[in-house]
Amino acid sequence: MKGGYNMTEQQKNDTITIKKDALWKYSTFVLLAIVIIAAVVMFTGNSLTTGNVIANNNNNLPTQPSQVNAKLSADDNYIKGSFGGGAKVTVVEYSDFECPFCARAYTDAVAGIKSSYSDEDVAMVYRHFPLTSIHHQAQKAAEASECAGEQGKFIEMHDMLFEQGVSGSVESFKQYASTLGLDTTKFNSCLDTGKYAKEIQDDLKEGSSQGVQGTPGFLIIVDGKGTIISGAQPFTVFKQAIDAALA
């Protein structure tokens, strides 16, 4: 009987050990799941600042335009039309060269607007909105476009940054400048000294003051009033807003 009792006790201990091991494994899996869920929530919860699409369909367009400062200076970066061109509608784009949603807008909405409307009807201005907390090359990429703009090649650098990417950081930007035939000594000095760093941040502050919450963010301006379109919306959304303004 004593031997039987010892066997039962051993089995009981073994059972407890197995349960403890299982509990430890389950606890580890649960903890891992909580960490993953928290990360997902943190990312999606900040969708307004990660370059995500903020609005997804035509029904999300603002029904009333908001007041904005439509006085643009002569050195603003026009990617369609020009300063003083008298366009009926001005589209101001707040964007980030490292943002994948901005790249999507570049190939879809921006390309569609440029090809579908004359400069007399629509002008487009590019403003910087670098999300430096998650896009670590965005600030210097923006500065690179301004340094290229000094030599009359803003649009070319703008296109190259979106098409070739920014992962190579400053050295890649300097190579882009060489490819575009810029005076590289002048360009490199401009980029290395951060000549346009403040201007980039001023653009970002301006966009925030107008209600831009993430990239890309657009203002469709007519007669000093602007309608915000947020996110990488398809060209059809912009066409709806622009056609209504031109009607």
C-alpha positions in Angstrom: 0.0 0.0 0.0 2.8 2.4 0.8 4.4 1.7 -2.5 1.1 2.4 -4.2 0.8 5.6 -2.2 4.2 6.8 -3.3 3.4 6.1 -7.0 0.2 8.1 -6.7 2.0 11.0 -5.1 4.7 10.8 -7.8 2.0 10.9 -10.5 0.4 13.9 -8.7 3.7 15.7 -8.7 4.3 14.9 -12.4 0.9 16.2 -13.2 1.5 19.5 -11.3 4.8 19.9 -13.1 3.2 19.4 -16.5 0.5 22.0 -15.6 3.2 24.5 -14.5 5.1 24.0 -17.7 1.9 24.4 -19.8 0.9 27.5 -17.8 4.3 29.1 -18.4 4.0 28.4 -22.1 0.5 29.8 -22.3 1.5 32.9 -20.3 4.4 33.5 -22.7 2.0 33.2 -25.7 -0.5 35.5 -24.1 2.1 38.1 -23.3 3.5 38.0 -26.8 -0.1 38.4 -28.2 -0.6 41.4 -26.0 2.6 43.1 -27.2 1.7 42.5 -30.8 -1.9 43.8 -30.3 -0.5 46.9 -28.5 1.9 47.6 -31.4 -0.9 47.3 -33.9 -3.1 49.6 -32.0 -0.3 52.1 -31.5 0.4 52.1 -35.2 -3.2 52.3 -36.5 -4.2 54.7 -33.8 -1.6 57.1 -35.1 -2.8 56.8 -38.7 -3.2 60.6 -39.0 0.6 61.0 -38.5 2.0 57.9 -40.3 1.1 58.9 -43.8 -1.9 56.6 -43.8 -5.1 57.3 -45.8 -7.3 59.4 -43.6 -10.4 59.5 -45.8 -11.3 56.7 -48.1 -14.2 57.8 -50.3 -16.0 60.7 -51.8 -18.5 61.0 -49.0 -15.7 62.0 -46.6 -15.0 65.2 -48.5 -15.7 68.4 -46.4 -19.1 69.9 -47.2 -17.9 73.4 -46.4 -14.5 74.9 -47.3 -12.4 76.2 -44.5 -10.6 79.6 -44.5 -7.0 79.4 -45.4 -4.1 81.7 -46.2 -4.0 81.6 -50.0 -1.3 84.2 -50.4 1.6 82.2 -51.8 5.1 83.7 -52.1 7.0 83.7 -55.4 9.5 81.1 -54.2 6.9 78.5 -53.5 7.6 75.2 -55.3 5.2 74.9 -58.2 5.1 71.5 -59.8 2.3 72.6 -62.1 1.8 76.1 -63.4 3.8 79.1 -62.0 3.5 82.0 -59.7 1.2 84.7 -61.0 -0.2 82.3 -63.6 -3.7 83.2 -62.7 -5.0 79.7 -62.2 -8.6 79.4 -61.1 -7.8 76.6 -58.6 -4.6 76.1 -56.6 -3.9 72.7 -55.2 -1.4 72.8 -52.3 0.1 69.5 -51.5 1.7 68.8 -48.0 3.9 65.8 -48.5 6.8 63.7 -47.3 9.3 62.1 -49.7 9.7 59.0 -47.5 6.0 58.5 -47.1 4.7 55.5 -49.2 1.2 57.0 -49.4 2.7 60.2 -50.8 4.5 58.1 -53.4 1.1 56.6 -54.3 -0.4 60.1 -54.6 2.5 61.1 -56.8 1.7 58.3 -59.3 -2.0 58.6 -59.1 -3.7 61.8 -58.0 -0.9 64.2 -58.7 -0.1 62.7 -62.1 -3.9 62.8 -63.0 -4.2 66.5 -62.1 -1.1 67.5 -64.0 -2.3 65.6 -67.1 -6.0 66.5 -67.0 -6.0 70.3 -66.4 -4.4 73.2 -68.0 -2.2 75.6 -66.1 -4.8 78.3 -66.5 -7.3 76.1 -64.6 -5.2 74.4 -62.0 -1.8 75.2 -60.4 -0.1 72.8 -58.0 2.2 73.8 -55.2 4.4 71.4 -53.2 4.9 72.1 -49.5 7.0 70.0 -47.1 5.5 68.0 -44.3 8.2 65.6 -43.1 7.1 63.1 -40.4 10.6 62.8 -38.9 9.6 60.7 -36.0 9.0 57.7 -38.3 10.6 58.9 -41.6 14.2 59.5 -40.7 15.4 60.6 -44.2 12.4 62.9 -44.9 13.9 66.1 -43.6 17.2 65.9 -45.6 15.2 64.7 -48.6 13.1 67.8 -48.4 16.2 70.0 -48.0 17.7 68.2 -51.1 14.7 69.3 -53.2 15.1 72.9 -52.1 18.9 72.8 -52.8 18.1 71.5 -56.3 15.5 74.3 -56.6 18.2 76.9 -56.2 19.5 75.7 -59.5 16.1 75.5 -61.2 15.7 71.7 -60.7 13.2 71.4 -57.9 10.7 69.4 -60.0 13.4 67.1 -61.3 14.7 66.4 -57.8 11.1 66.0 -56.5 10.4 63.4 -59.2 13.7 61.5 -58.6 13.2 61.4 -54.8 9.8 59.8 -55.3 10.8 57.4 -58.1 14.3 56.4 -56.8 13.6 56.5 -53.1 15.4 58.1 -50.1 16.8 55.0 -48.3 20.4 56.0 -49.3 20.1 59.3 -47.4 22.4 62.2 -48.1 24.9 60.4 -50.2 22.1 59.3 -52.6 20.8 62.8 -52.7 24.2 64.1 -53.8 24.3 61.4 -56.4 20.9 62.5 -57.7 22.2 66.0 -57.9 25.1 64.8 -60.1 22.7 62.8 -62.3 20.6 65.9 -62.8 23.7 67.9 -63.9 23.7 70.3 -60.9 26.7 72.1 -59.6 27.5 69.5 -57.0 29.8 71.7 -55.0 27.1 74.2 -54.5 24.4 71.5 -53.9 26.5 69.6 -51.4 27.3 72.7 -49.4 23.6 73.7 -49.4 22.6 70.2 -48.1 25.4 69.8 -45.6 24.8 73.1 -43.9 21.1 72.7 -43.6 20.4 75.9 -45.4 16.7 75.1 -45.9 16.1 73.3 -42.6 14.0 76.1 -41.2 12.0 76.6 -44.3 11.0 72.9 -44.3 9.8 73.2 -40.7 7.9 76.4 -41.5 6.0 74.5 -44.2 5.1 71.8 -41.7 3.9 74.3 -39.1 1.8 76.1 -41.8 0.2 72.8 -42.8 -0.6 71.9 -39.3 -2.2 75.4 -38.8 -4.4 74.7 -41.8 -5.7 71.4 -40.5 -3.3 69.0 -42.2 -2.9 66.0 -39.9 -0.9 63.5 -42.0 0.6 62.9 -45.3 -0.3 63.5 -48.0 -2.6 66.3 -47.2 -4.1 68.7 -49.8 -5.8 72.0 -49.9 -8.0 72.8 -52.9 -8.0 76.7 -52.9 -10.5 78.9 -54.7 -10.9 82.6 -53.9 -9.1 82.4 -50.6 -11.0 79.4 -49.3 -9.7 75.9 -49.2 -11.1 72.4 -48.9 -8.9 69.7 -47.3 -8.5 66.3 -48.9 -6.6 63.9 -46.7 -4.7 60.8 -47.6 -3.7 59.1 -50.8 -7.1 59.5 -52.4 -7.6 58.4 -56.0 -7.6 61.0 -58.7 -11.4 60.8 -59.0 -11.8 62.4 -55.6 -9.7 65.3 -56.6 -11.5 65.6 -60.0 -14.8 65.9 -58.2 -13.5 68.8 -56.0 -11.7 70.6 -58.8 -14.5 70.2 -61.3 -17.0 71.6 -58.7 -14.7 74.6 -58.2 -14.3 75.3 -61.9 -18.0 74.9 -62.7 
